[in-house]
């Protein structure tokens, strides 16, 4: 099974984006600047993995140009299978940067879905 970034935005919890790279992030291009009211992140437990694989710490950033980023959410100590992040911004790009990928020493980041509303 491919674990490419596109798997985190395909509307399915049957696959995921998974990475072991040192810089763990996923970016979505909305195609044009749009109002963004919330971002939902679906973590490992929703995909059937152990809750210990849920993303523990991450930031969500937005940008209108893909160069200048604004942090709109900072999460530390997450254990939930899904997290919802309300906001009121205009953005073309939305990025999630994972700082602590799991609840354990496992360094693989797993994102089952990144939903932008």
N, CA, C and O of each residue as an XYZ file, in Angstrom:
468
protein
N       0.838     -1.180      0.000
C       0.000      0.000      0.000
C       0.883      1.243      0.000
O       1.822      1.349      0.789
N       0.578      2.165     -0.875
C       1.275      3.438     -0.918
C       0.853      4.281      0.274
O      -0.319      4.292      0.649
N       1.804      4.986      0.868
C       1.507      5.857      1.999
C       1.901      7.297      1.660
O       2.470      8.014      2.483
N       1.585      7.696      0.436
C       1.926      9.013     -0.104
C       1.050     10.097      0.516
O      -0.010      9.795      1.063
N       1.480     11.359      0.437
C       0.694     12.468      0.977
C      -0.747     12.507      0.457
O      -1.653     12.898      1.193
N      -0.966     12.114     -0.779
C      -2.318     12.147     -1.348
C      -3.296     11.270     -0.569
O      -4.506     11.483     -0.650
N      -2.803     10.304      0.172
C      -3.670      9.407      0.951
C      -4.350     10.135      2.104
O      -5.374      9.667      2.603
N      -3.807     11.264      2.536
C      -4.392     12.012      3.666
C      -5.478     12.985      3.228
O      -6.070     13.669      4.062
N      -5.739     13.051      1.944
C      -6.764     13.976      1.454
C      -7.714     13.302      0.460
O      -8.329     13.969     -0.371
N      -7.826     11.983      0.553
C      -8.658     11.253     -0.411
C     -10.024     10.859      0.144
O     -10.790     10.175     -0.535
N     -10.341     11.284      1.375
C     -11.646     10.994      1.945
C     -11.823      9.585      2.463
O     -12.949      9.176      2.745
N     -10.742      8.827      2.598
C     -10.834      7.443      3.033
C      -9.990      7.205      4.279
O      -8.863      7.690      4.376
N     -10.533      6.469      5.217
C      -9.769      6.071      6.404
C      -9.137      4.694      6.224
O      -8.595      4.136      7.177
N      -9.201      4.142      5.015
C      -8.622      2.819      4.784
C      -7.142      2.901      4.412
O      -6.483      1.871      4.273
N      -6.618      4.110      4.251
C      -5.190      4.287      3.987
C      -4.745      5.591      4.627
O      -5.557      6.327      5.188
N      -3.448      5.873      4.539
C      -2.890      7.012      5.270
C      -1.655      7.561      4.592
O      -1.060      6.934      3.715
N      -1.285      8.769      5.033
C       0.024      9.333      4.736
C       0.914      8.940      5.910
O       0.560      9.165      7.067
N       2.055      8.359      5.611
C       3.002      7.945      6.645
C       4.385      8.357      6.198
O       4.761      8.161      5.042
N       5.152      8.937      7.131
C       6.521      9.328      6.802
C       7.436      9.147      8.002
O       7.025      9.309      9.151
N       8.669      8.812      7.713
C       9.719      8.700      8.720
C      10.773      9.783      8.533
O      11.783      9.785      9.238
N      10.561     10.698      7.605
C      11.550     11.743      7.353
C      11.724     12.611      8.595
O      10.850     12.639      9.462
N      12.831     13.308      8.683
C      13.076     14.153      9.856
C      12.140     15.358      9.888
O      11.774     15.824     10.966
N      11.754     15.862      8.732
C      10.805     16.972      8.634
C       9.460     16.391      8.228
O       9.261     16.024      7.069
N       8.534     16.306      9.184
C       7.258     15.631      8.954
C       6.153     16.668      8.766
O       5.685     17.265      9.736
N       5.737     16.880      7.515
C       4.680     17.843      7.256
C       3.886     17.449      6.025
O       4.339     16.677      5.179
N       2.688     18.006      5.956
C       1.786     17.781      4.839
C       1.131     19.113      4.515
O       0.657     19.814      5.409
N       1.107     19.457      3.247
C       0.566     20.746      2.816
C      -0.515     20.526      1.774
O      -0.381     19.679      0.890
N      -1.594     21.301      1.886
C      -2.706     21.236      0.945
C      -2.827     22.582      0.240
O      -2.790     23.629      0.888
N      -2.972     22.559     -1.084
C      -3.205     23.754     -1.888
C      -4.685     23.775     -2.243
O      -5.178     22.880     -2.930
N      -5.390     24.796     -1.774
C      -6.824     24.912     -2.042
C      -7.121     25.463     -3.432
O      -8.277     25.508     -3.851
N      -6.071     25.884     -4.152
C      -6.236     26.367     -5.518
C      -6.444     27.865     -5.628
O      -6.135     28.464     -6.658
N      -6.964     28.472     -4.576
C      -7.177     29.926     -4.497
C      -7.380     30.258     -3.029
O      -7.705     29.383     -2.226
N      -7.190     31.508     -2.684
C      -7.446     31.916     -1.300
C      -8.938     31.783     -1.011
O      -9.785     32.297     -1.741
N      -9.227     31.082      0.070
C     -10.606     30.785      0.465
C     -10.763     31.021      1.966
O      -9.781     30.950      2.706
N     -11.986     31.301      2.425
C     -12.214     31.357      3.865
C     -12.050     29.951      4.458
O     -12.567     28.979      3.908
N     -11.347     29.851      5.552
C     -11.162     28.573      6.244
C     -11.709     28.737      7.654
O     -11.277     29.619      8.395
N     -12.661     27.883      8.023
C     -13.294     27.996      9.339
C     -12.875     26.898     10.313
O     -13.023     27.052     11.525
N     -12.355     25.796      9.787
C     -11.852     24.741     10.673
C     -11.026     23.741      9.889
O     -11.162     23.585      8.675
N     -10.170     23.076     10.632
C      -9.368     21.979     10.098
C      -9.586     20.782     11.016
O      -9.524     20.903     12.239
N      -9.840     19.638     10.414
C     -10.016     18.399     11.167
C      -8.872     17.467     10.792
O      -8.595     17.247      9.612
N      -8.213     16.924     11.807
C      -7.134     15.967     11.591
C      -7.598     14.622     12.132
O      -8.009     14.512     13.287
N      -7.527     13.606     11.288
C      -7.902     12.251     11.703
C      -6.613     11.448     11.862
O      -5.844     11.255     10.920
N      -6.415     10.994     13.084
C      -5.171     10.343     13.478
C      -5.282      8.819     13.377
O      -6.296      8.293     12.918
N      -4.242      8.124     13.804
C      -4.075      6.687     13.583
C      -5.216      5.814     14.110
O      -5.622      4.869     13.434
N      -5.734      6.105     15.290
C      -6.763      5.244     15.881
C      -8.025      5.178     15.021
O      -8.716      4.159     15.020
N      -8.335      6.259     14.284
C      -9.501      6.219     13.399
C      -9.278      5.290     12.218
O     -10.233      4.805     11.611
N      -8.021      5.044     11.894
C      -7.697      4.138     10.796
C      -7.507      2.705     11.245
O      -7.152      1.842     10.441
N      -7.740      2.437     12.539
C      -7.636      1.068     13.043
C      -6.312      0.744     13.712
O      -6.106     -0.385     14.157
N      -5.411      1.715     13.790
C      -4.143      1.475     14.484
C      -4.310      1.747     15.974
O      -5.334      2.269     16.414
N      -3.301      1.389     16.730
C      -3.300      1.635     18.166
C      -3.357      3.133     18.441
O      -2.794      3.930     17.691
N      -4.036      3.510     19.515
C      -4.101      4.923     19.916
C      -2.723      5.464     20.270
O      -2.532      6.680     20.298
N      -1.769      4.598     20.540
C      -0.401      5.055     20.825
C       0.249      5.651     19.579
O       1.283      6.314     19.671
N      -0.352      5.418     18.420
C       0.168      5.981     17.166
C      -0.481      7.314     16.808
O      -0.113      7.915     15.799
N      -1.436      7.795     17.606
C      -2.040      9.106     17.350
C      -0.986     10.195     17.460
O      -0.107     10.136     18.320
N      -1.078     11.185     16.590
C      -0.124     12.294     16.574
C      -0.193     13.034     17.903
O      -1.260     13.499     18.304
N       0.946     13.143     18.586
C       0.973     13.752     19.913
C       1.097     15.278     19.870
O       0.414     15.972     20.622
N       1.960     15.805     18.999
C       2.172     17.255     18.944
C       2.344     17.704     17.495
O       3.047     17.073     16.706
N       1.672     18.825     17.169
C       1.737     19.343     15.804
C       1.277     20.786     15.778
O       0.654     21.274     16.721
N       1.594     21.464     14.679
C       1.077     22.806     14.437
C       0.340     22.807     13.111
O       0.650     22.037     12.202
N      -0.642     23.688     13.024
C      -1.343     23.917     11.766
C      -1.042     25.348     11.367
O      -1.199     26.278     12.157
N      -0.605     25.509     10.123
C      -0.249     26.828      9.605
C      -1.028     27.094      8.329
O      -1.412     26.169      7.612
N      -1.258     28.387      8.053
C      -1.933     28.774      6.817
C      -1.113     29.837      6.104
O      -0.295     30.531      6.709
N      -1.354     29.947      4.800
C      -0.636     30.922      3.982
C      -1.494     31.296      2.781
O      -2.272     30.480      2.286
N      -1.352     32.516      2.321
C      -2.019     32.918      1.080
C      -1.078     32.796     -0.113
O      -1.528     32.770     -1.259
N       0.244     32.719      0.154
C       1.219     32.692     -0.944
C       2.164     31.490     -0.935
O       2.964     31.343     -1.859
N       2.096     30.635      0.073
C       2.985     29.475      0.144
C       4.371     29.810      0.643
O       5.234     28.934      0.693
N       4.606     31.060      1.015
C       5.916     31.494      1.503
C       5.847     31.992      2.942
O       6.654     31.597      3.783
N       4.884     32.856      3.216
C       4.701     33.411      4.550
C       3.609     32.623      5.260
O       2.480     32.542      4.777
N       3.950     32.041      6.412
C       3.041     31.155      7.131
C       2.623     31.764      8.460
O       3.412     32.433      9.127
N       1.375     31.525      8.833
C       0.837     31.945     10.121
C       0.377     30.703     10.876
O      -0.396     29.904     10.350
N       0.853     30.543     12.107
C       0.421     29.420     12.939
C      -0.976     29.718     13.466
O      -1.197     30.743     14.110
N      -1.917     28.820     13.190
C      -3.302     29.004     13.632
C      -3.688     28.018     14.728
O      -4.714     28.196     15.384
N      -2.880     26.983     14.935
C      -3.137     26.022     16.012
C      -1.826     25.349     16.400
O      -1.028     24.960     15.548
N      -1.630     25.226     17.692
C      -0.486     24.480     18.228
C      -1.041     23.461     19.210
O      -1.738     23.818     20.160
N      -0.730     22.197     18.978
C      -1.254     21.121     19.798
C      -0.092     20.374     20.439
O       0.863     19.992     19.762
N      -0.183     20.171     21.750
C       0.794     19.357     22.473
C       0.019     18.400     23.365
O      -1.028     18.760     23.904
N       0.513     17.212     23.521
C      -0.122     16.249     24.415
C      -1.409     15.636     23.894
O      -2.203     15.124     24.683
N      -1.640     15.673     22.584
C      -2.856     15.071     22.033
C      -2.840     13.556     22.195
O      -1.809     12.911     22.005
N      -3.999     12.994     22.550
C      -4.190     11.547     22.554
C      -5.421     11.148     21.744
O      -5.673      9.960     21.545
N      -6.184     12.129     21.279
C      -7.456     11.880     20.590
C      -7.248     11.289     19.195
O      -6.220     11.508     18.553
N      -8.238     10.546     18.752
C      -8.207      9.946     17.417
C      -8.535     10.958     16.324
O      -8.140     10.784     15.171
N      -9.261     12.020     16.692
C      -9.576     13.102     15.755
C      -9.518     14.413     16.523
O      -9.931     14.491     17.680
N      -9.002     15.437     15.865
C      -8.949     16.758     16.482
C      -9.561     17.770     15.521
O      -9.364     17.697     14.308
N     -10.306     18.716     16.089
C     -10.942     19.768     15.309
C     -10.386     21.103     15.764
O     -10.306     21.378     16.961
N     -10.001     21.937     14.796
C      -9.335     23.200     15.078
C     -10.096     24.337     14.406
O      -9.900     24.598     13.219
N     -10.974     25.025     15.165
C     -11.718     26.146     14.607
C     -10.795     27.325     14.313
O      -9.818     27.546     15.029
N     -11.103     28.072     13.271
C     -10.327     29.259     12.914
C     -11.183     30.137     12.022
O     -12.238     29.719     11.544
N     -10.730     31.324     11.810
C     -11.422     32.250     10.909
C     -10.347     32.980     10.117
O      -9.954     34.091     10.472
N      -9.874     32.356      9.045
C      -8.780     32.903      8.244
C      -9.106     32.774      6.766
O     -10.030     32.060      6.377
N      -8.336     33.472      5.956
C      -8.357     33.280      4.515
C      -7.017     32.686      4.136
O      -5.968     33.213      4.507
N      -7.051     31.587      3.395
C      -5.803     30.896      3.055
C      -5.933     30.162      1.731
O      -7.016     29.726      1.342
N      -4.814     30.038      1.059
C      -4.742     29.159     -0.112
C      -4.095     27.843      0.281
O      -4.437     26.790     -0.257
N      -3.160     27.905      1.219
C      -2.407     26.724      1.649
C      -2.659     26.450      3.121
O      -2.735     27.371      3.935
N      -2.786     25.177      3.450
C      -2.894     24.742      4.838
C      -1.848     23.653      5.031
O      -1.733     22.726      4.229
N      -1.089     23.788      6.116
C       0.004     22.850      6.376
C      -0.088     22.337      7.807
O      -0.378     23.096      8.732
N       0.161     21.054      7.979
C       0.320     20.478      9.305
C       1.775     20.045      9.439
O       2.304     19.335      8.584
N       2.409     20.475     10.511
C       3.795     20.111     10.806
C       3.797     19.297     12.086
O       3.408     19.791     13.144
N       4.231     18.058     11.991
C       4.236     17.143     13.128
C       5.552     17.298     13.883
O       6.631     17.180     13.302
N       5.451     17.564     15.181
C       6.655     17.698     16.009
C       6.900     16.459     16.861
O       8.053     16.095     17.095
N       5.843     15.805     17.329
C       5.964     14.525     18.046
C       4.961     13.573     17.410
O       3.756     13.728     17.609
N       5.436     12.588     16.647
C       4.539     11.793     15.816
C       3.629     10.805     16.551
O       2.544     10.494     16.060
N       4.049     10.308     17.719
C       3.246      9.288     18.406
C       3.319      9.486     19.917
O       3.977     10.400     20.414
N       2.637      8.616     20.621
C       2.647      8.619     22.088
C       3.861      7.870     22.638
O       4.118      7.899     23.842
N       4.599      7.206     21.762
C       5.745      6.372     22.149
C       7.007      6.912     21.473
O       7.050      8.067     21.050
N       8.017      6.075     21.378
C       9.260      6.460     20.700
C       9.205      6.208     19.195
O      10.166      6.506     18.485
N       8.099      5.667     18.703
C       7.902      5.433     17.271
C       7.982      6.787     16.551
O       7.248      7.711     16.902
N       8.840      6.913     15.576
C       9.061      8.179     14.879
C       8.296      8.315     13.566
O       8.526      9.269     12.822
N       7.400      7.393     13.268
C       6.614      7.481     12.033
C       5.380      8.343     12.261
O       4.568      8.051     13.138
N       5.239      9.403     11.474
C       4.033     10.226     11.516
C       2.976      9.570     10.637
O       3.259      9.131      9.523
N       1.752      9.511     11.159
C       0.627      8.908     10.432
C      -0.526      9.893     10.444
O      -0.998     10.294     11.508
N      -0.976     10.282      9.267
C      -2.137     11.150      9.146
C      -3.121     10.461      8.214
O      -2.837     10.249      7.035
N      -4.277     10.116      8.758
C      -5.270      9.400      7.945
C      -6.093     10.360      7.105
O      -6.452     10.027      5.976
N      -6.402     11.543      7.622
C      -7.112     12.550      6.832
C      -6.807     13.929      7.382
O      -6.709     14.129      8.592
N      -6.661     14.868      6.473
C      -6.554     16.287      6.792
C      -7.693     16.958      6.040
O      -7.669     17.055      4.813
N      -8.690     17.420      6.786
C      -9.874     18.020      6.190
C      -9.876     19.515      6.447
O      -9.692     19.955      7.582
N     -10.082     20.295      5.396
C     -10.106     21.762      5.513
C     -11.517     22.225      5.122
O     -12.022     21.890      4.051
N     -12.128     22.994      6.009
C     -13.483     23.517      5.772
C     -13.471     25.021      5.721
O     -14.517     25.641      5.530
